[in-house]
Amino acid sequence: MPKHKKATQVEVEVEDSAVTAAAAGEPASGDAELAPKETPAAPDPAQLLAEKEADLRTLRDELLYAQAELENFKKRTEKRYREMLEYATEPLLKDLMPVLDNLERASAHAHEGGAEGFATLLEGLDHVLTLFGETLVRHGAEPVPTEGAKFDPAVHEALAQVPGEADGMVADVYEKGYRFKARLLRPAKVTVTKVASGSGDG
Protein backbone atom coordinates (compact mmCIF):
# COMPACT_ATOMS: atom_id res chain seq x y z
CA MET A 1 0.00 0.00 0.00
CA PRO A 2 1.34 3.48 -0.77
CA LYS A 3 2.52 5.67 2.10
CA HIS A 4 0.01 8.47 1.41
CA LYS A 5 -2.86 6.06 1.86
CA LYS A 6 -1.57 4.96 5.29
CA ALA A 7 -1.28 8.59 6.44
CA THR A 8 -4.83 9.26 5.24
CA GLN A 9 -6.11 6.25 7.15
CA VAL A 10 -4.40 7.45 10.41
CA GLU A 11 -5.88 10.93 10.02
CA VAL A 12 -9.32 9.43 9.53
CA GLU A 13 -8.96 7.28 12.64
CA VAL A 14 -7.90 10.29 14.72
CA GLU A 15 -10.86 12.29 13.44
CA ASP A 16 -13.21 9.41 14.16
CA SER A 17 -11.94 9.11 17.78
CA ALA A 18 -12.34 12.84 18.29
CA VAL A 19 -15.89 12.74 16.96
CA THR A 20 -16.69 9.76 19.19
CA ALA A 21 -15.29 11.52 22.29
CA ALA A 22 -17.21 14.68 21.48
CA ALA A 23 -20.41 12.71 21.10
CA ALA A 24 -19.81 11.13 24.49
CA GLY A 25 -19.27 14.52 26.16
CA GLU A 26 -15.58 13.92 26.80
CA PRO A 27 -12.83 16.26 25.65
CA ALA A 28 -10.57 14.97 23.03
CA SER A 29 -7.19 13.80 24.21
CA GLY A 30 -5.48 16.64 22.40
CA ASP A 31 -7.85 19.27 23.83
CA ALA A 32 -7.64 18.19 27.50
CA GLU A 33 -4.55 20.22 28.17
CA LEU A 34 -5.92 23.21 26.27
CA ALA A 35 -9.29 23.33 28.06
CA PRO A 36 -9.59 26.43 30.37
CA LYS A 37 -9.50 25.73 34.11
CA GLU A 38 -12.49 26.68 36.24
CA THR A 39 -11.90 29.86 38.33
CA PRO A 40 -13.32 30.01 41.90
CA ALA A 41 -16.44 32.03 42.31
CA ALA A 42 -15.95 35.59 43.64
CA PRO A 43 -16.88 35.96 47.35
CA ASP A 44 -20.22 37.47 48.12
CA PRO A 45 -19.70 41.14 49.16
CA ALA A 46 -22.68 41.01 51.48
CA GLN A 47 -21.28 37.97 53.26
CA LEU A 48 -17.84 39.60 53.61
CA LEU A 49 -19.43 42.75 55.03
CA ALA A 50 -21.43 40.72 57.54
CA GLU A 51 -18.29 38.88 58.69
CA LYS A 52 -16.34 42.13 59.13
CA GLU A 53 -19.21 43.68 61.07
CA ALA A 54 -19.29 40.64 63.36
CA ASP A 55 -15.52 40.93 63.94
CA LEU A 56 -15.93 44.63 64.67
CA ARG A 57 -18.68 43.95 67.22
CA THR A 58 -16.47 41.36 68.93
CA LEU A 59 -13.54 43.77 69.14
CA ARG A 60 -15.81 46.52 70.45
CA ASP A 61 -17.20 44.25 73.16
CA GLU A 62 -13.69 43.21 74.18
CA LEU A 63 -12.60 46.86 74.33
CA LEU A 64 -15.60 47.84 76.46
CA TYR A 65 -14.90 44.93 78.81
CA ALA A 66 -11.23 45.91 79.14
CA GLN A 67 -12.21 49.53 79.84
CA ALA A 68 -14.67 48.44 82.51
CA GLU A 69 -12.03 46.21 84.15
CA LEU A 70 -9.52 49.07 84.14
CA GLU A 71 -12.04 51.44 85.70
CA ASN A 72 -12.89 48.91 88.41
CA PHE A 73 -9.19 48.38 89.10
CA LYS A 74 -8.64 52.14 89.45
CA LYS A 75 -11.56 52.42 91.87
CA ARG A 76 -10.30 49.53 93.98
CA THR A 77 -6.78 50.96 94.03
CA GLU A 78 -8.01 54.44 95.02
CA LYS A 79 -10.15 52.95 97.78
CA ARG A 80 -7.23 50.97 99.21
CA TYR A 81 -5.00 54.06 98.99
CA ARG A 82 -7.54 56.19 100.87
CA GLU A 83 -7.88 53.51 103.54
CA MET A 84 -4.10 53.28 103.90
CA LEU A 85 -3.86 57.03 104.40
CA GLU A 86 -6.80 57.11 106.77
CA TYR A 87 -5.50 54.31 108.96
CA ALA A 88 -1.75 54.85 108.49
CA THR A 89 -1.28 55.85 112.13
CA GLU A 90 -3.19 52.88 113.54
CA PRO A 91 -0.07 50.79 114.37
CA LEU A 92 1.54 53.79 116.09
CA LEU A 93 -1.57 54.51 118.13
CA LYS A 94 -1.77 50.89 119.25
CA ASP A 95 1.85 51.01 120.39
CA LEU A 96 1.32 54.30 122.23
CA MET A 97 -1.59 52.96 124.26
CA PRO A 98 0.67 51.03 126.71
CA VAL A 99 2.68 54.24 127.21
CA LEU A 100 -0.50 56.10 128.11
CA ASP A 101 -1.58 53.26 130.40
CA ASN A 102 1.71 53.46 132.33
CA LEU A 103 1.46 57.24 132.63
CA GLU A 104 -2.04 56.94 134.05
CA ARG A 105 -0.94 54.25 136.54
CA ALA A 106 2.06 56.33 137.65
CA SER A 107 -0.11 59.41 138.11
CA ALA A 108 -2.76 57.49 140.08
CA HIS A 109 -0.13 55.87 142.29
CA ALA A 110 1.52 59.24 143.01
CA HIS A 111 -1.80 60.78 144.02
CA GLU A 112 -2.62 57.87 146.29
CA GLY A 113 0.81 57.72 147.95
CA GLY A 114 1.32 61.47 148.48
CA ALA A 115 4.93 62.40 149.25
CA GLU A 116 5.87 58.77 149.77
CA GLY A 117 4.81 57.97 146.23
CA PHE A 118 7.19 60.50 144.64
CA ALA A 119 10.06 58.02 144.28
CA THR A 120 7.71 55.48 142.77
CA LEU A 121 6.42 58.15 140.40
CA LEU A 122 9.93 58.91 139.19
CA GLU A 123 10.59 55.23 138.65
CA GLY A 124 7.35 54.92 136.70
CA LEU A 125 8.17 57.95 134.58
CA ASP A 126 11.58 56.51 133.74
CA HIS A 127 9.88 53.30 132.66
CA VAL A 128 7.42 55.26 130.51
CA LEU A 129 10.22 57.23 128.86
CA THR A 130 12.05 54.02 128.01
CA LEU A 131 8.89 52.46 126.60
CA PHE A 132 8.10 55.57 124.59
CA GLY A 133 11.61 55.67 123.10
CA GLU A 134 11.38 52.02 122.13
CA THR A 135 8.04 52.70 120.45
CA LEU A 136 9.52 55.50 118.37
CA VAL A 137 12.43 53.33 117.28
CA ARG A 138 10.06 50.50 116.36
CA HIS A 139 8.27 52.87 114.00
CA GLY A 140 11.42 54.14 112.34
CA ALA A 141 12.12 57.26 114.44
CA GLU A 142 15.54 57.51 116.06
CA PRO A 143 17.24 60.26 118.08
CA VAL A 144 19.88 62.34 116.33
CA PRO A 145 23.31 61.47 117.82
CA THR A 146 24.54 64.23 120.13
CA GLU A 147 26.68 62.81 122.94
CA GLY A 148 30.34 63.28 122.02
CA ALA A 149 29.31 64.20 118.46
CA LYS A 150 30.84 66.89 116.28
CA PHE A 151 28.42 69.67 115.42
CA ASP A 152 26.65 68.91 112.14
CA PRO A 153 24.46 71.72 110.76
CA ALA A 154 22.48 69.12 108.80
CA VAL A 155 21.07 67.61 112.01
CA HIS A 156 22.02 70.07 114.79
CA GLU A 157 20.78 73.58 115.54
CA ALA A 158 23.27 75.70 117.48
CA LEU A 159 21.70 77.81 120.22
CA ALA A 160 24.93 79.16 121.72
CA GLN A 161 28.66 78.68 121.98
CA VAL A 162 30.33 77.61 125.20
CA PRO A 163 33.99 77.25 126.12
CA GLY A 164 35.46 73.84 125.44
CA GLU A 165 38.62 71.90 124.82
CA ALA A 166 37.91 71.52 121.09
CA ASP A 167 36.02 73.59 118.55
CA GLY A 168 32.72 72.49 117.09
CA MET A 169 31.71 69.77 119.52
CA VAL A 170 28.21 69.32 120.96
CA ALA A 171 28.25 70.41 124.60
CA ASP A 172 24.66 70.29 125.90
CA VAL A 173 21.36 69.25 124.40
CA TYR A 174 18.33 71.43 125.01
CA GLU A 175 15.99 69.48 122.80
CA LYS A 176 16.50 66.11 121.19
CA GLY A 177 16.40 65.80 117.42
CA TYR A 178 14.81 62.87 115.59
CA ARG A 179 15.12 61.19 112.24
CA PHE A 180 12.35 59.23 110.58
CA LYS A 181 14.17 56.68 108.43
CA ALA A 182 16.03 58.85 105.88
CA ARG A 183 14.25 62.11 106.80
CA LEU A 184 15.02 64.57 109.54
CA LEU A 185 11.93 65.19 111.65
CA ARG A 186 13.57 67.98 113.59
CA PRO A 187 17.16 69.00 114.40
CA ALA A 188 18.65 68.67 117.85
CA LYS A 189 18.97 72.04 119.63
CA VAL A 190 22.43 72.15 121.17
CA THR A 191 25.23 74.33 122.43
CA VAL A 192 28.57 74.13 120.65
CA THR A 193 32.06 74.30 122.13
CA LYS A 194 34.64 76.89 121.18
CA VAL A 195 38.21 76.99 122.42
CA ALA A 196 38.87 80.23 124.27
CA SER A 197 41.69 82.39 122.89
CA GLY A 198 44.89 82.18 125.04
CA SER A 199 45.63 85.38 126.92
CA GLY A 200 49.32 84.72 127.64
CA ASP A 201 50.56 84.03 124.11
CA GLY A 202 53.58 85.94 122.87
Phi, psi and omega per residue, in radians:
M1 nan 2.480 -3.141
P2 -1.207 2.704 -3.091
K3 -1.136 -0.622 -3.086
H4 -1.193 -0.481 3.097
K5 -1.238 -0.687 3.114
K6 -1.105 -0.737 3.126
A7 -1.090 -0.711 -3.141
T8 -1.124 -0.697 -3.138
Q9 -1.116 -0.696 3.127
V10 -1.144 -0.731 3.132
E11 -1.088 -0.703 -3.132
V12 -1.157 -0.683 3.140
E13 -1.151 -0.693 3.116
V14 -1.125 -0.744 3.134
E15 -1.120 -0.715 3.141
D16 -1.094 -0.696 -3.123
S17 -1.207 -0.596 3.106
A18 -1.180 -0.725 3.128
V19 -1.128 -0.722 -3.140
T20 -1.099 -0.748 3.141
A21 -1.153 -0.668 3.132
A22 -1.157 -0.668 3.134
A23 -1.165 -0.528 -3.137
A24 -1.490 -0.033 3.134
G25 1.449 0.250 -3.136
E26 -1.872 2.525 3.107
P27 -1.246 2.586 3.101
A28 -1.159 2.675 -3.068
S29 -1.047 -0.574 -3.130
G30 -1.355 -0.410 -3.091
D31 -1.632 -0.129 -3.057
A32 -1.095 -0.703 -3.113
E33 -1.341 -0.390 -3.098
L34 -1.578 -0.159 -3.106
A35 -1.197 2.359 -3.123
P36 -1.167 2.449 3.127
K37 -1.386 2.621 -3.135
E38 -1.319 2.265 3.098
T39 -1.579 2.478 -3.138
P40 -1.121 2.587 -3.109
A41 -1.170 2.500 3.122
A42 -1.146 2.440 3.141
P43 -1.103 2.623 -3.139
D44 -1.290 2.077 -3.129
P45 -1.003 -0.655 -3.141
A46 -1.128 -0.688 3.117
Q47 -1.176 -0.734 3.090
L48 -1.060 -0.746 3.136
L49 -1.108 -0.707 3.133
A50 -1.130 -0.696 3.128
E51 -1.139 -0.755 3.136
K52 -1.139 -0.677 3.105
E53 -1.119 -0.685 3.103
A54 -1.127 -0.744 3.088
D55 -1.085 -0.700 -3.141
L56 -1.133 -0.707 3.103
R57 -1.110 -0.702 3.119
T58 -1.099 -0.800 3.127
L59 -1.102 -0.690 3.131
R60 -1.128 -0.739 3.109
D61 -1.105 -0.717 3.114
E62 -1.128 -0.676 3.120
L63 -1.150 -0.765 3.121
L64 -1.099 -0.674 3.117
Y65 -1.145 -0.758 3.128
A66 -1.116 -0.695 3.107
Q67 -1.123 -0.705 3.122
A68 -1.147 -0.717 3.100
E69 -1.095 -0.721 3.135
L70 -1.129 -0.724 3.137
E71 -1.126 -0.742 3.105
N72 -1.104 -0.701 3.110
F73 -1.095 -0.746 3.122
K74 -1.080 -0.732 -3.137
K75 -1.140 -0.742 3.125
R76 -1.123 -0.716 -3.138
T77 -1.139 -0.765 3.124
E78 -1.106 -0.671 3.123
K79 -1.126 -0.791 3.118
R80 -1.110 -0.655 -3.136
Y81 -1.153 -0.742 3.115
R82 -1.101 -0.725 3.129
E83 -1.139 -0.674 3.106
M84 -1.091 -0.737 3.121
L85 -1.176 -0.709 -3.067
E86 -1.172 -0.647 -3.064
Y87 -1.933 0.375 -3.090
A88 -1.099 -0.555 -3.088
T89 -1.556 0.048 -3.096
E90 -1.019 -0.825 3.123
P91 -1.057 -0.677 3.133
L92 -1.142 -0.746 3.139
L93 -1.099 -0.700 3.121
K94 -1.092 -0.672 -3.137
D95 -1.303 -0.430 3.129
L96 -1.414 -0.327 -3.121
M97 -1.041 -0.760 3.082
P98 -1.074 -0.587 3.094
V99 -1.099 -0.796 3.117
L100 -1.109 -0.715 3.114
D101 -1.016 -0.777 -3.124
N102 -1.173 -0.641 3.084
L103 -1.104 -0.750 3.132
E104 -1.129 -0.710 3.118
R105 -1.135 -0.755 3.140
A106 -1.100 -0.732 3.136
S107 -1.135 -0.769 3.140
A108 -1.113 -0.715 -3.128
H109 -1.153 -0.673 3.137
A110 -1.154 -0.692 3.119
H111 -1.172 -0.649 -3.128
E112 -1.287 -0.628 -3.059
G113 -1.539 -0.190 -3.118
G114 1.093 -2.420 -3.101
A115 -1.115 -0.597 -3.124
E116 -1.175 -0.404 -3.113
G117 -1.515 0.032 -3.083
F118 -1.132 -0.781 3.140
A119 -1.094 -0.694 3.108
T120 -1.150 -0.635 3.105
L121 -1.095 -0.774 3.119
L122 -1.078 -0.734 3.114
E123 -1.086 -0.727 3.124
G124 -1.149 -0.679 3.124
L125 -1.143 -0.686 3.088
D126 -1.062 -0.711 3.122
H127 -1.121 -0.717 3.136
V128 -1.131 -0.738 3.122
L129 -1.064 -0.744 3.109
T130 -1.094 -0.789 -3.135
L131 -1.111 -0.702 -3.134
F132 -1.146 -0.754 3.103
G133 -1.074 -0.717 3.105
E134 -1.120 -0.619 3.115
T135 -1.140 -0.757 3.119
L136 -1.078 -0.774 -3.137
V137 -1.104 -0.682 -3.128
R138 -1.105 -0.465 3.140
H139 -1.759 0.269 3.004
G140 1.652 0.043 3.132
A141 -1.752 2.229 -3.129
E142 -2.290 2.576 3.118
P143 -1.167 2.543 3.044
V144 -1.249 2.290 3.136
P145 -1.061 2.325 -3.139
T146 -2.328 -0.682 -3.039
E147 -1.162 2.054 -3.136
G148 1.211 0.273 -3.074
A149 -1.639 2.632 3.033
K150 -1.372 2.489 -3.115
F151 -1.059 2.245 3.137
D152 -2.203 1.899 -3.098
P153 -1.070 -0.267 3.125
A154 -1.274 -0.469 -3.086
V155 -2.265 -0.113 -3.125
H156 -2.072 2.535 3.041
E157 -2.059 2.032 -3.081
A158 -1.396 2.168 3.089
L159 -1.666 -0.527 -3.112
A160 -2.897 2.889 3.033
Q161 -1.889 2.466 3.128
V162 -2.291 2.669 3.127
P163 -1.073 2.528 3.127
G164 -2.768 3.059 -3.107
E165 -1.464 -0.287 3.122
A166 -2.483 2.624 3.131
D167 -1.376 2.542 2.958
G168 1.269 0.487 3.079
M169 -1.866 2.583 3.098
V170 -1.238 2.199 -3.138
A171 -1.699 -1.117 -3.116
D172 -2.237 2.683 3.129
V173 -1.974 2.123 3.095
Y174 -1.604 -0.510 3.138
E175 -2.667 2.208 -3.120
K176 -1.148 2.535 3.003
G177 -1.778 2.746 -3.104
Y178 -2.409 2.519 2.985
R179 -1.886 2.549 2.972
F180 -2.035 1.732 -3.058
K181 1.021 -1.995 -3.094
A182 -1.629 0.000 -3.085
R183 -1.858 2.599 3.066
L184 -1.595 2.035 3.097
L185 -1.263 -0.808 3.070
R186 -2.812 2.582 3.130
P187 -1.353 2.757 3.055
A188 -1.417 2.301 3.105
K189 -1.569 2.057 -2.974
V190 -2.402 2.889 2.904
T191 -1.788 2.639 -3.018
V192 -2.119 2.426 -3.113
T193 -1.367 2.624 3.044
K194 -2.528 2.253 -3.141
V195 -1.218 2.219 3.137
A196 -1.217 2.528 3.124
S197 -1.200 2.372 -3.135
G198 -1.226 2.308 -3.105
S199 -1.529 -0.303 -3.043
G200 -1.858 0.307 -3.124
D201 -1.262 2.551 3.066
G202 1.632 nan nan
